[in-house]
Amino acid sequence: MPKKQRGSSITILKIREKNRFSGADLSILIRDAAFEPLRKCENTTTFLKTEEGYTPIYPSYQEEHPEAEIYEGPYSSIPGKKLKLADVCYVR
């Protein structure tokens, strides 16, 4: 069984051909996917503090990495430029 590649992308054309989605359907799908990292921030209050900023993590991360510097609080209290979200890319 082949391994799943992390970060692999599927082109819009392949999705459209395989599932017969309209352009509007794909636009909604892409827009919804782009907001997923922000939704993750809204649902967590635990962030890993790094040199680059704050990344949302799950509470189990803190148990597995007790030496990590953790910030607990709402994402709205973190300055916008310091909040690091997962990358979302659009391949056309």
Phi, psi and omega in degrees: 000127181290147179284147174284134178272130178285134178079012178289150183243151176246130182286153179301321181298318179297318179296316183296316181294316185289317187253356180057042176282149175277168177299323179294320178299315181293323178299316178295317180299315181293316180298318180295318180295326181294333181272354183302316178300324178291322177298323179297320178295321181296331185263003179234154175235013181241124183230143175272126179268125178232179178296327182281335182152210183246130180242132179293138178225167176270150182305330180296335178300320181296322179292322181282335182230072184297340182278348183291146177275116187247139173247131177243123180165176181287150180295336182293344179271358179265130178303139185309320182284347180263349180276118183254115180258163177295145179288136174238126181237152180243120180253124182249000000 
